[in-house]
Amino acid sequence: MDLVLSPELLDLQHKVRGFIAEEVIPLEVEVEMAEGRLDPAVRKRLYARVKALGLNAVSLPERVGGRGFSWVAQAVVNEEIGKATNALGWVLWDPAIVLAFATPDQVERYVRPACAGERFDCYAVTEEGAGSDASKMTTTAVREGDSWRLNGVKWHVTSGDLADFALVQAATDPAIGDGNTLFLVDLNLPGVEVIDHPRYMHHLIAGHPRYRFSDVCVPHDHVLGEVGSGLEISKEWFRHERVMIAARCCGAAERLIDAASEFAQTRVQFGQPIGEYQSIQNMLADSLTELWGARLMTFAAAQAADEAKTAEDIKIVHTRASMAKLYASEMAHRVADRAVQIFGGRGYMRENVAERFFRELRVERIWEGTSEIQRIIIAYSLYRRGSEALLY
Ligand SMILES: Cc1cc2nc3c(=O)[nH]c(=O)nc-3n(C[C@H](O)[C@H](O)[C@H](O)COP(=O)(O)OP(=O)(O)OC[C@H]3O[C@@H](n4cnc5c(N)ncnc54)[C@H](O)[C@@H]3O)c2cc1C
């Protein structure tokens, strides 16, 4: 395993790092104070910059209009975008990797425009009664000739306020496949309605509205993948997102450690910098050590995904993605907590990066599968395969 980034990947890291530091991070405090609102003109300008830099749609293959980056290269990008608070790094828009399952016609209507920034997607799985158990959908899709009738309510639809189409997971005939199907649903269709825009702990540049689908008529050629493969395809999305969440958590932790270290070396109390006190040093040393561990896991999981050939390889990647997400998300939360402590009262102010990350990183232990669910995945995979298959 190659633990050193190649010169090409270092160039990529340098490019994303420069963009985030110079053009994105300076917007954080204004966006935070505006509860996550990003001026539409600024958003448009940033999207144009991202496209000019070749940093949009990095996950999808070139044949559908994406940049076709390896998972390791995507991890490099996500680590850097994770350094910005308020999800400002999401201006590097990246349509869901599972859009690679689209038919040629769907590619032209949805995927290429989404890669180009002309259309935006969101992913709607979660419901009031179906969270961790994403197999228990009450949203239904019933076949009626050449179309499907879609009914149900979806919660926490991230970017549902920006998107113009959704990937909606719905229950279909339980006798076919996994009993779930994914649909590409235009959000301007009759019967599609935003119920509300709930407020959350964080202030991100994208919201998480609740959507209701009432007798929405979705043409059959809007099925993504096969009928009855919805859960399987969503698992692929989870796998990819878990590795990228881990990478973003590493980026956030790195920024927090650097900020807290700089503060510790300059903030004087009792006649000397607080960084001279061992209890402060312990927090910084533990943070850096845990970050190093999380980075190694994250990049190893990404590399395993790039090298996976068989179905069993993919199952091992799935487990490693869970381990990386579990460890990196919990590590980042510990690091944010220590950073708040090191900054003292300043760390409790919304203008401080540690305060913002302390709130924002909390969700990393919940979405794309909670920490408890990651542990279940890891434990069952251990029982099935043994530790050697998962470690080497
Ligand atoms: C800000 C935000 C954005 C989101 N964005 C999206 C999105 O874009 N699309 C989407 O579809 N979903 C989205 N989600 C939903 C997210 O994926 C779910 O919240 C998550 O999967 C957990 O489901 P739940 O909230 O229903 O909790 P529940 O499943 O009800 O779990 C509640 C608690 O019980 C625990 N638990 C559940 N089952 C077990 C078990 N078997 N063993 C041990 N403990 C268990 C959980 O770990 C958790 O602690 C988002 C959520 C948030 C908060």
Ligand as a Chemical Component Dictionary entry (heavy atoms), coordinates in Angstrom:
data_LIG
# 
_chem_comp.id                   LIG 
_chem_comp.type                 NON-POLYMER 
_chem_comp.pdbx_formal_charge   0 
_chem_comp.three_letter_code    LIG 
# 
loop_
_chem_comp_atom.comp_id 
_chem_comp_atom.atom_id 
_chem_comp_atom.alt_atom_id 
_chem_comp_atom.type_symbol 
_chem_comp_atom.charge 
_chem_comp_atom.model_Cartn_x 
_chem_comp_atom.model_Cartn_y 
_chem_comp_atom.model_Cartn_z 
_chem_comp_atom.pdbx_ordinal 
LIG C1  C1  C 0 -28.721 16.862 8.845  1  
LIG C2  C2  C 0 -29.154 15.559 8.283  2  
LIG C3  C3  C 0 -29.135 15.366 6.905  3  
LIG C4  C4  C 0 -29.582 14.154 6.365  4  
LIG N1  N1  N 0 -29.591 13.991 4.993  5  
LIG C5  C5  C 0 -30.214 12.908 4.456  6  
LIG C6  C6  C 0 -30.406 12.803 3.044  7  
LIG O1  O1  O 0 -29.969 13.636 2.264  8  
LIG N2  N2  N 0 -31.103 11.742 2.579  9  
LIG C7  C7  C 0 -31.596 10.771 3.400  10 
LIG O2  O2  O 0 -32.229 9.837  2.912  11 
LIG N3  N3  N 0 -31.401 10.827 4.747  12 
LIG C8  C8  C 0 -30.740 11.874 5.279  13 
LIG N4  N4  N 0 -30.551 11.976 6.647  14 
LIG C9  C9  C 0 -31.071 10.911 7.503  15 
LIG C10 C10 C 0 -29.999 10.088 8.213  16 
LIG O3  O3  O 0 -29.355 9.234  7.323  17 
LIG C11 C11 C 0 -30.698 9.373  9.369  18 
LIG O4  O4  O 0 -31.016 10.358 10.341 19 
LIG C12 C12 C 0 -29.846 8.283  9.991  20 
LIG O5  O5  O 0 -29.661 7.214  9.096  21 
LIG C13 C13 C 0 -30.483 7.747  11.290 22 
LIG O6  O6  O 0 -31.826 7.469  11.139 23 
LIG P1  P1  P 0 -32.884 8.077  12.191 24 
LIG O7  O7  O 0 -32.600 9.525  12.327 25 
LIG O8  O8  O 0 -34.242 7.706  11.767 26 
LIG O9  O9  O 0 -32.545 7.401  13.556 27 
LIG P2  P2  P 0 -33.045 5.942  14.078 28 
LIG O10 O10 O 0 -32.783 4.918  13.034 29 
LIG O11 O11 O 0 -34.416 6.055  14.612 30 
LIG O12 O12 O 0 -32.012 5.708  15.276 31 
LIG C14 C14 C 0 -32.172 6.352  16.538 32 
LIG C15 C15 C 0 -31.067 5.819  17.435 33 
LIG O13 O13 O 0 -31.187 4.394  17.566 34 
LIG C16 C16 C 0 -29.990 3.765  17.193 35 
LIG N5  N5  N 0 -30.257 2.491  16.553 36 
LIG C17 C17 C 0 -31.113 2.212  15.538 37 
LIG N6  N6  N 0 -31.051 0.914  15.213 38 
LIG C18 C18 C 0 -30.127 0.359  16.024 39 
LIG C19 C19 C 0 -29.601 -0.960 16.179 40 
LIG N7  N7  N 0 -29.979 -1.961 15.386 41 
LIG N8  N8  N 0 -28.656 -1.162 17.141 42 
LIG C20 C20 C 0 -28.235 -0.155 17.944 43 
LIG N9  N9  N 0 -28.714 1.114  17.844 44 
LIG C21 C21 C 0 -29.635 1.349  16.896 45 
LIG C22 C22 C 0 -29.323 4.741  16.221 46 
LIG O14 O14 O 0 -27.929 4.511  16.134 47 
LIG C23 C23 C 0 -29.672 6.065  16.878 48 
LIG O15 O15 O 0 -28.766 6.307  17.928 49 
LIG C24 C24 C 0 -30.047 13.142 7.219  50 
LIG C25 C25 C 0 -30.056 13.335 8.605  51 
LIG C26 C26 C 0 -29.623 14.537 9.134  52 
LIG C27 C27 C 0 -29.659 14.734 10.622 53 
# 
loop_
_chem_comp_bond.comp_id 
_chem_comp_bond.atom_id_1 
_chem_comp_bond.atom_id_2 
_chem_comp_bond.value_order 
_chem_comp_bond.pdbx_ordinal 
LIG C1  C2  SING 1  
LIG C2  C3  SING 2  
LIG C2  C26 DOUB 3  
LIG C3  C4  DOUB 4  
LIG C4  N1  SING 5  
LIG C4  C24 SING 6  
LIG N1  C5  DOUB 7  
LIG C5  C6  SING 8  
LIG C5  C8  SING 9  
LIG C6  O1  DOUB 10 
LIG C6  N2  SING 11 
LIG N2  C7  SING 12 
LIG C7  O2  DOUB 13 
LIG C7  N3  SING 14 
LIG N3  C8  DOUB 15 
LIG C8  N4  SING 16 
LIG N4  C9  SING 17 
LIG N4  C24 SING 18 
LIG C9  C10 SING 19 
LIG C10 O3  SING 20 
LIG C10 C11 SING 21 
LIG C11 O4  SING 22 
LIG C11 C12 SING 23 
LIG C12 O5  SING 24 
LIG C12 C13 SING 25 
LIG C13 O6  SING 26 
LIG O6  P1  SING 27 
LIG P1  O7  DOUB 28 
LIG P1  O8  SING 29 
LIG P1  O9  SING 30 
LIG O9  P2  SING 31 
LIG P2  O10 DOUB 32 
LIG P2  O11 SING 33 
LIG P2  O12 SING 34 
LIG O12 C14 SING 35 
LIG C14 C15 SING 36 
LIG C15 O13 SING 37 
LIG C15 C23 SING 38 
LIG O13 C16 SING 39 
LIG C16 N5  SING 40 
LIG C16 C22 SING 41 
LIG N5  C17 SING 42 
LIG N5  C21 SING 43 
LIG C17 N6  DOUB 44 
LIG N6  C18 SING 45 
LIG C18 C19 SING 46 
LIG C18 C21 DOUB 47 
LIG C19 N7  SING 48 
LIG C19 N8  DOUB 49 
LIG N8  C20 SING 50 
LIG C20 N9  DOUB 51 
LIG N9  C21 SING 52 
LIG C22 O14 SING 53 
LIG C22 C23 SING 54 
LIG C23 O15 SING 55 
LIG C24 C25 DOUB 56 
LIG C25 C26 SING 57 
LIG C26 C27 SING 58 
# 
